[in-house]
Amino acid sequence: MLLSVKSLLDGMAGITYLTDPDGQIVDVGRENWNAFARANGAPELINGGSVIGHNVLDFVVGDDVRDSYRRCFEAISGDRLDYIRLLSRCDSPGVRRKLWFTVRPVRSASSLQAMLVQILVICEELRPPIELFDFATLRAAQSANARLPFLGMCSYCQDVRFPAGSIDGDGEWMSAEGYYRRGGNAKVRISHTMCPTCFELDGQLLPH
């Protein structure tokens, strides 16, 4: 019996979505996707609302990170890699979370038809809440005070660059916990980027 693409997506573990060869999102695995949307207070995402029909890159923040995603999809669509799997982080205020981010091609008669993205949480650790990962509150604070300093945060490992206001080449990368121990606070604007370690690993996988 042939299963529909929708049934297959719904039956897969983790957060899954399907894009066309150009990276435009065409469908999502609704059960896990909707559970994630509800848990994070994002009703606009239910059933893929607000993302289906848009390119993945439209939702990636930070020039370095967007370039990494772009090269990832180009490597798959250009047959340079059979698949890509990256170890990443996706923390919330009270949870430290590690995950696998995987992109695989979907081919028919050797022609690329789509790309399958699967995000699997592999580890969750509870911790005292950290305001730096309460992005809704940070955005509200930013709206009230546009002069807050920028704090670089690595989109892959979630380390931050101390002190706030440091620019490329300056400052010291450390965990969010270390940032607070050094006297940092959440009166900042988050600037998503890549730390030197993750940038080097990214370059080894996908040369710049």
N, C-alpha and C positions, 0 to 999 in steps of 0.2 A: 504494500500500500504506500503510495506517495504522500508525504506530508507537505503541507504548505510551508513557505518560508516563515510565516507568522507563527505557526505551531512549533517549528524548530527553534526560533528565537525565544519563544515563551518557555520552552523546555530546558534551556541552557542555564547553567549555574552563573551567578554573578549578574552584573549589569552588562547587557549586550545591546548593540545597535548595528545596523547595516548601512553602509554608504554606497553611492554609485562610484564609478572609477575616478571621479573628480573630487570625491570627499563630501558630497552632499548627502545628508542623512535622509534615508528613505523609510526606515522602520526601526522599531525598538522592541526588545523583549519585555512585554508589558508588565508581567507579574512582578518581577524583581525591580524593574524600572519604577513602577508606580509605588511600590513599598518604599523605595529610596526617596521618591518625591514627597510622599506623605511624612516620612520620618524627618525630613529636612524643611518642612513647612513651605513646599514649593508646588502648590496646586496647579500652577500654570504648566508644569511639566507632565501632568498626568496624560498617559497614552501618547507621549511624545509631543504633546502640544508645545508650541513655541520653539521646537528644535527641528522637527521633520520639515524638510524642504530648505533647510539652511546648511551651509558648509560647516564642517567641524571646526575649521579655523576661526569662524566667527565667534566662537565661545572660548578661545584660548587667549589668555591675557599675558602680555609681556613679549617683546620682540624676539628675544632669544628662544623662549619657549615655543612661540608660534613657528619660528624657523625650524626648530627641532621636529615638531609635528609635521610640518610641510615636507621635510626631507624623509621622514618616516613613511608617509603615504607615497611619495614619489619613488622610494626604493621598492615598495611593493608593486606599484603600478608599472614600474619599469623593469620588472623581473630581476632586479639586482639582489633581492633577498626573498626567500620562500615565506618567511614570516618574521615578525619582530615582537620580542617580549621584553618589557622594561620593568624593573622593580621601582616602585614609586611610593609616595606617601600621600595620604589624604586625611589630615587631622581635623578634628572638631575640638571645641574648647576643652571637653573632658575626656577625650579619647585620642590616643596615639594609634594610628592605623597604617599598616603596610599593605600594599596590593600589587598584583601583577596586572600590567596593561599590555594586552596582546592584540596585534593586528594580523589578520590572515587574508589572503586573496580567495575569492570565490570565482572559479573559472568554469567555462563551458567550451569544449572543443578548442582548448588552449587560449581562448579569448577571456580577458578579464571582464567579469560581469559586475562584480561588487567587491567590497572589502568588509570583513566582519571584525568588529571590535568587541573584545570581551575584557571586563574589569573584574578581577577576583580579589576579594579581601582575604589575606592570608594570616593576618595577625591583628588583634585589637587589644590594647592595654589601657585600662582606666587610669586617670591621673587627676590631680586637682585642676580645676578649670583654668585655662590660660586665655586671657582676653584677646591675644593676638589672632586667635582662630575664630573669634566671633565677628565674622566679616560684616554682618548686617549692622552691628553696633558701630564698627569702625567706619562704615560708609556714612552712617548718620552723623558721627562726630566730624568726619571730613566735610560734610555738607555745611556743618555749623562753623567750621574753622578751616578755610582753604589754605592756611599758612602752616599747617602741621607738617613736620619733616617727613620725608619719605624713608621707609624702612624696606630694604631689599629682602625678599623672601624667596628661597629656591622652591620652584614649583615641584621639584622631584623629591628632595629629601626634607623639605620644610625647615631647613636651617635659615637663620637670619644674619644680616650683616650689622655688626655693632661697631660704633654707635649709630643711632638713627641719623640720617642725613649724609652718611658716607656714600661716595660714588665709586664707580668701577676702579679697582686698583687700590682703594683705600679701605680701611676698616678690617674687622676680623669676623670670619664666618663662624657661627656657633649655634647650638640648639636653642630653642625658645626658652627652655629652662635656664640655660647659661646666660642668655640675654637678660633675664630678670635678675639673676644673681649679681650681674655686673651693674645693676641699677637702671636697666631699661624699663620702659613702660609702654602702655598701649595708646598713648597720645601721638599717634603716627598715621601716615597713609601708606598702606602696603603697596610695594612695587614688585610685582612678580617677575622673576628672572631665573637664572641658573647660577649656582655657586661654582667656583673653579673646579671642584672635584667632579660634580655631575656634568659640567661642560666638557671636561676631558673624557669622561666615560662616553658621553654622547658622541664626541668626535671619533672615538675608536670604533663605535658601531656604525655611524653615518658620517664619513669624512666631510668636513666643511669645505 
